[in-house]
Amino acid sequence: MQGVLHESESILPFLFVTGVMGGWAGWMAARAVARSWRPYRACLPALLGVAAAVRFIHFALFSGTLLSPHYFAIDALVVIAIGSVAFRMTRARQMTTQYRWLYARTGPFTWRERQEGLSQEAGRP
């Protein structure tokens, strides 16, 4: 896998910096965008900035290549994937807690409109 996902001798720097640190920062950035009710496309610049920071950490601490399109793309894909999960989970929670009379949660990422009979039985118009 060396050379495809990471450029160092061990996979541990990739897992720690890209997976843990970059994933956490991407999770928090996407969550912040979702909590401010902005659309998903507002996440992308923030997540690309996190990916650039991850690439810089690889360069500064582990003698990685700073301006490598290949490794930046790998870092960006990991960060965007984790950020996308965070955005969707946060948005699903928002929709079903702030508008609980309109929407019911169907999973960690999805929600549906409530049935008319359910909202009237609960005493809501």
N, C-alpha and C positions, 0 to 999 in steps of 0.2 A: 504494500500500500504506500510505501514511501515513494514520494514523487508524484503521486496522484492527489492525495488529500493533504499531506504535510511534507515539509522539506527537511525536517530534522531526522536524526537517527532514531529517535523514539517517538511514539505517538502521544506520549504523556503531555508534552507542551501543547500540542494541538487540542487534545481533550480538555485540558485545563483552561487555556487562554480562549480558544474559540468556543468550546462547548459550555464551560462553566461561566467564565467571566463575560464573554460576549453574549452568551445565551441569557444570562441574568440581566445584563444591560439592555439587550433587545427586548426582553420580556417587560422590563420596567418602562422603556420608552413607548412601546406599543400600548401598554396599559394606560399610560398617561394620555396618549392621544385618544384612546377610546373613552376614558373617563371625562374628557372635555367635549365629548359628542362630535368630534371631528370625523370626517370620513376616513376609510382605510387608506386612501391614497396619500393622506398626510403622514402616514407611518413611514412610507418609503424613504424620504430624505433622512429621517431620524435613524432608520435602521441602516442605511448606507453609511451614515456618519459613524455609527457603532462599528460597522465592519471595517472602516478605515482605521479606527482606533485599535481594533484587534490586530490589523495588519501591522500597525506601528509597534505594538507591544511585541509581536513576533520578531520584528526587526531589531528593536532596542534590547530586548532581553535574551533572545535566542539566536541572534545573527541570521535572521531570515531575510528574504528579499523584500524590500519595501515596495517597489513599484513593479509588482508581478501581477499581470492581469489574471493569470490562472489561479493563483492562490487567493487573490482578492475575491474572485468569483466564488471560490469554495467557501471562504469566510462569510461572504455576503449571503450565500444560499442558506448556510446554517443559521445565521442571525435572522434572516427574513422568515425562515420557517418557524423558528421559535417565537418571533414577534407576531407572526400571523395567528398562531395558536392563542397567544395571550390576548390579542385584540378581539378575536372572536369569542373567547370565553368571557372576557370582560363585558362585551356588548350584549351577550346573551343574559348575563346576570343583571345588567342595567335594565334591559327591556322587561324582564320578568319581575324585578323588584320595584321599579318606579312606576310601571304600568301593569300591576298585577291583575287589575280588573279587565285588561284587554288581552294580555298574553300569558300563556302557560309555557313553562320550560319543558322541552321534549328530550333534551340531552345536554351535554356540556357545551355544545356549540350552537344549538338550535332552539327555536321557540315557535309557537304557533298561536293563532288567534283563539281566544276562548270561545266556546259555544255560547250562543245567546241564552240558552236555558240555564247554564251554570251561573252566569253573572246575575240573573234575576233571582235564582234560588238563594244566592248569598245576600240578597237585599240591596244589590247595587243596580242602578238603572242601566 
